[in-house]
């Protein structure tokens, strides 16, 4: 018989923050490549179209969720027990 596995629930990672805005994709891609050199940092370029302004390319960054989990576990262990 087949084993039925229940799907794991989706867990959101840390929020993305806009690091820079550019009118041209090439400029945004250069910035993305520059920021991608940093360790434990995720970077992406997102095309955004505000309603009343000109569209732009946003370079978004966030801390890698896997590295953030290890740092939060370390912080919890450092708390003083009373």
MODELLER restraints for C-alpha pairs under 7 A, 6 or more apart:
rsr = mdl.restraints
at = mdl.atoms
rsr.add(forms.Gaussian(group=physical.xy_distance, feature=features.Distance(at['CA:13:A'], at['CA:65:A']), mean=5.74, stdev=0.5))
rsr.add(forms.Gaussian(group=physical.xy_distance, feature=features.Distance(at['CA:14:A'], at['CA:62:A']), mean=6.66, stdev=0.5))
rsr.add(forms.Gaussian(group=physical.xy_distance, feature=features.Distance(at['CA:14:A'], at['CA:63:A']), mean=6.94, stdev=0.5))
rsr.add(forms.Gaussian(group=physical.xy_distance, feature=features.Distance(at['CA:14:A'], at['CA:65:A']), mean=6.52, stdev=0.5))
rsr.add(forms.Gaussian(group=physical.xy_distance, feature=features.Distance(at['CA:15:A'], at['CA:62:A']), mean=6.54, stdev=0.5))
rsr.add(forms.Gaussian(group=physical.xy_distance, feature=features.Distance(at['CA:16:A'], at['CA:60:A']), mean=5.91, stdev=0.5))
rsr.add(forms.Gaussian(group=physical.xy_distance, feature=features.Distance(at['CA:16:A'], at['CA:61:A']), mean=5.49, stdev=0.5))
rsr.add(forms.Gaussian(group=physical.xy_distance, feature=features.Distance(at['CA:16:A'], at['CA:62:A']), mean=5.06, stdev=0.5))
rsr.add(forms.Gaussian(group=physical.xy_distance, feature=features.Distance(at['CA:17:A'], at['CA:60:A']), mean=5.35, stdev=0.5))
rsr.add(forms.Gaussian(group=physical.xy_distance, feature=features.Distance(at['CA:17:A'], at['CA:61:A']), mean=5.48, stdev=0.5))
rsr.add(forms.Gaussian(group=physical.xy_distance, feature=features.Distance(at['CA:17:A'], at['CA:62:A']), mean=6.43, stdev=0.5))
rsr.add(forms.Gaussian(group=physical.xy_distance, feature=features.Distance(at['CA:18:A'], at['CA:58:A']), mean=6.25, stdev=0.5))
rsr.add(forms.Gaussian(group=physical.xy_distance, feature=features.Distance(at['CA:18:A'], at['CA:59:A']), mean=5.81, stdev=0.5))
rsr.add(forms.Gaussian(group=physical.xy_distance, feature=features.Distance(at['CA:18:A'], at['CA:60:A']), mean=4.42, stdev=0.5))
rsr.add(forms.Gaussian(group=physical.xy_distance, feature=features.Distance(at['CA:18:A'], at['CA:61:A']), mean=6.50, stdev=0.5))
rsr.add(forms.Gaussian(group=physical.xy_distance, feature=features.Distance(at['CA:19:A'], at['CA:59:A']), mean=5.58, stdev=0.5))
rsr.add(forms.Gaussian(group=physical.xy_distance, feature=features.Distance(at['CA:19:A'], at['CA:60:A']), mean=5.51, stdev=0.5))
rsr.add(forms.Gaussian(group=physical.xy_distance, feature=features.Distance(at['CA:19:A'], at['CA:61:A']), mean=6.43, stdev=0.5))
rsr.add(forms.Gaussian(group=physical.xy_distance, feature=features.Distance(at['CA:20:A'], at['CA:58:A']), mean=5.86, stdev=0.5))
rsr.add(forms.Gaussian(group=physical.xy_distance, feature=features.Distance(at['CA:20:A'], at['CA:59:A']), mean=5.27, stdev=0.5))
rsr.add(forms.Gaussian(group=physical.xy_distance, feature=features.Distance(at['CA:21:A'], at['CA:56:A']), mean=6.44, stdev=0.5))
rsr.add(forms.Gaussian(group=physical.xy_distance, feature=features.Distance(at['CA:21:A'], at['CA:57:A']), mean=5.70, stdev=0.5))
rsr.add(forms.Gaussian(group=physical.xy_distance, feature=features.Distance(at['CA:21:A'], at['CA:58:A']), mean=4.56, stdev=0.5))
rsr.add(forms.Gaussian(group=physical.xy_distance, feature=features.Distance(at['CA:21:A'], at['CA:59:A']), mean=6.31, stdev=0.5))
rsr.add(forms.Gaussian(group=physical.xy_distance, feature=features.Distance(at['CA:22:A'], at['CA:28:A']), mean=5.75, stdev=0.5))
rsr.add(forms.Gaussian(group=physical.xy_distance, feature=features.Distance(at['CA:22:A'], at['CA:56:A']), mean=5.70, stdev=0.5))
rsr.add(forms.Gaussian(group=physical.xy_distance, feature=features.Distance(at['CA:22:A'], at['CA:57:A']), mean=5.18, stdev=0.5))
rsr.add(forms.Gaussian(group=physical.xy_distance, feature=features.Distance(at['CA:22:A'], at['CA:58:A']), mean=6.45, stdev=0.5))
rsr.add(forms.Gaussian(group=physical.xy_distance, feature=features.Distance(at['CA:23:A'], at['CA:56:A']), mean=4.90, stdev=0.5))
rsr.add(forms.Gaussian(group=physical.xy_distance, feature=features.Distance(at['CA:23:A'], at['CA:57:A']), mean=6.08, stdev=0.5))
rsr.add(forms.Gaussian(group=physical.xy_distance, feature=features.Distance(at['CA:24:A'], at['CA:57:A']), mean=6.80, stdev=0.5))
rsr.add(forms.Gaussian(group=physical.xy_distance, feature=features.Distance(at['CA:25:A'], at['CA:57:A']), mean=6.21, stdev=0.5))
rsr.add(forms.Gaussian(group=physical.xy_distance, feature=features.Distance(at['CA:28:A'], at['CA:45:A']), mean=6.70, stdev=0.5))
rsr.add(forms.Gaussian(group=physical.xy_distance, feature=features.Distance(at['CA:28:A'], at['CA:57:A']), mean=6.43, stdev=0.5))
rsr.add(forms.Gaussian(group=physical.xy_distance, feature=features.Distance(at['CA:28:A'], at['CA:59:A']), mean=6.18, stdev=0.5))
rsr.add(forms.Gaussian(group=physical.xy_distance, feature=features.Distance(at['CA:29:A'], at['CA:45:A']), mean=6.95, stdev=0.5))
rsr.add(forms.Gaussian(group=physical.xy_distance, feature=features.Distance(at['CA:32:A'], at['CA:43:A']), mean=6.13, stdev=0.5))
rsr.add(forms.Gaussian(group=physical.xy_distance, feature=features.Distance(at['CA:32:A'], at['CA:44:A']), mean=6.57, stdev=0.5))
rsr.add(forms.Gaussian(group=physical.xy_distance, feature=features.Distance(at['CA:32:A'], at['CA:45:A']), mean=6.95, stdev=0.5))
rsr.add(forms.Gaussian(group=physical.xy_distance, feature=features.Distance(at['CA:32:A'], at['CA:59:A']), mean=6.37, stdev=0.5))
rsr.add(forms.Gaussian(group=physical.xy_distance, feature=features.Distance(at['CA:35:A'], at['CA:43:A']), mean=6.93, stdev=0.5))
rsr.add(forms.Gaussian(group=physical.xy_distance, feature=features.Distance(at['CA:36:A'], at['CA:42:A']), mean=6.87, stdev=0.5))
rsr.add(forms.Gaussian(group=physical.xy_distance, feature=features.Distance(at['CA:36:A'], at['CA:43:A']), mean=6.08, stdev=0.5))
rsr.add(forms.Gaussian(group=physical.xy_distance, feature=features.Distance(at['CA:40:A'], at['CA:63:A']), mean=5.94, stdev=0.5))
rsr.add(forms.Gaussian(group=physical.xy_distance, feature=features.Distance(at['CA:40:A'], at['CA:64:A']), mean=5.11, stdev=0.5))
rsr.add(forms.Gaussian(group=physical.xy_distance, feature=features.Distance(at['CA:40:A'], at['CA:67:A']), mean=6.44, stdev=0.5))
rsr.add(forms.Gaussian(group=physical.xy_distance, feature=features.Distance(at['CA:41:A'], at['CA:61:A']), mean=6.76, stdev=0.5))
rsr.add(forms.Gaussian(group=physical.xy_distance, feature=features.Distance(at['CA:41:A'], at['CA:62:A']), mean=5.83, stdev=0.5))
rsr.add(forms.Gaussian(group=physical.xy_distance, feature=features.Distance(at['CA:41:A'], at['CA:63:A']), mean=4.74, stdev=0.5))
rsr.add(forms.Gaussian(group=physical.xy_distance, feature=features.Distance(at['CA:41:A'], at['CA:64:A']), mean=5.33, stdev=0.5))
rsr.add(forms.Gaussian(group=physical.xy_distance, feature=features.Distance(at['CA:42:A'], at['CA:61:A']), mean=5.55, stdev=0.5))
rsr.add(forms.Gaussian(group=physical.xy_distance, feature=features.Distance(at['CA:42:A'], at['CA:62:A']), mean=5.38, stdev=0.5))
rsr.add(forms.Gaussian(group=physical.xy_distance, feature=features.Distance(at['CA:42:A'], at['CA:63:A']), mean=6.10, stdev=0.5))
rsr.add(forms.Gaussian(group=physical.xy_distance, feature=features.Distance(at['CA:42:A'], at['CA:64:A']), mean=5.75, stdev=0.5))
rsr.add(forms.Gaussian(group=physical.xy_distance, feature=features.Distance(at['CA:43:A'], at['CA:59:A']), mean=7.00, stdev=0.5))
rsr.add(forms.Gaussian(group=physical.xy_distance, feature=features.Distance(at['CA:43:A'], at['CA:60:A']), mean=5.67, stdev=0.5))
rsr.add(forms.Gaussian(group=physical.xy_distance, feature=features.Distance(at['CA:43:A'], at['CA:61:A']), mean=4.56, stdev=0.5))
rsr.add(forms.Gaussian(group=physical.xy_distance, feature=features.Distance(at['CA:43:A'], at['CA:62:A']), mean=6.82, stdev=0.5))
rsr.add(forms.Gaussian(group=physical.xy_distance, feature=features.Distance(at['CA:44:A'], at['CA:59:A']), mean=5.80, stdev=0.5))
rsr.add(forms.Gaussian(group=physical.xy_distance, feature=features.Distance(at['CA:44:A'], at['CA:60:A']), mean=5.34, stdev=0.5))
rsr.add(forms.Gaussian(group=physical.xy_distance, feature=features.Distance(at['CA:44:A'], at['CA:61:A']), mean=6.62, stdev=0.5))
rsr.add(forms.Gaussian(group=physical.xy_distance, feature=features.Distance(at['CA:45:A'], at['CA:57:A']), mean=6.43, stdev=0.5))
rsr.add(forms.Gaussian(group=physical.xy_distance, feature=features.Distance(at['CA:45:A'], at['CA:58:A']), mean=5.62, stdev=0.5))
rsr.add(forms.Gaussian(group=physical.xy_distance, feature=features.Distance(at['CA:45:A'], at['CA:59:A']), mean=4.60, stdev=0.5))
rsr.add(forms.Gaussian(group=physical.xy_distance, feature=features.Distance(at['CA:45:A'], at['CA:60:A']), mean=6.20, stdev=0.5))
rsr.add(forms.Gaussian(group=physical.xy_distance, feature=features.Distance(at['CA:46:A'], at['CA:57:A']), mean=5.61, stdev=0.5))
rsr.add(forms.Gaussian(group=physical.xy_distance, feature=features.Distance(at['CA:46:A'], at['CA:58:A']), mean=5.13, stdev=0.5))
rsr.add(forms.Gaussian(group=physical.xy_distance, feature=features.Distance(at['CA:46:A'], at['CA:59:A']), mean=6.40, stdev=0.5))
rsr.add(forms.Gaussian(group=physical.xy_distance, feature=features.Distance(at['CA:47:A'], at['CA:56:A']), mean=6.05, stdev=0.5))
rsr.add(forms.Gaussian(group=physical.xy_distance, feature=features.Distance(at['CA:47:A'], at['CA:57:A']), mean=4.52, stdev=0.5))
rsr.add(forms.Gaussian(group=physical.xy_distance, feature=features.Distance(at['CA:47:A'], at['CA:58:A']), mean=6.26, stdev=0.5))
rsr.add(forms.Gaussian(group=physical.xy_distance, feature=features.Distance(at['CA:48:A'], at['CA:55:A']), mean=5.72, stdev=0.5))
rsr.add(forms.Gaussian(group=physical.xy_distance, feature=features.Distance(at['CA:48:A'], at['CA:56:A']), mean=5.47, stdev=0.5))
rsr.add(forms.Gaussian(group=physical.xy_distance, feature=features.Distance(at['CA:48:A'], at['CA:57:A']), mean=5.97, stdev=0.5))
rsr.add(forms.Gaussian(group=physical.xy_distance, feature=features.Distance(at['CA:48:A'], at['CA:58:A']), mean=6.81, stdev=0.5))
rsr.add(forms.Gaussian(group=physical.xy_distance, feature=features.Distance(at['CA:49:A'], at['CA:55:A']), mean=4.31, stdev=0.5))
rsr.add(forms.Gaussian(group=physical.xy_distance, feature=features.Distance(at['CA:49:A'], at['CA:56:A']), mean=6.55, stdev=0.5))
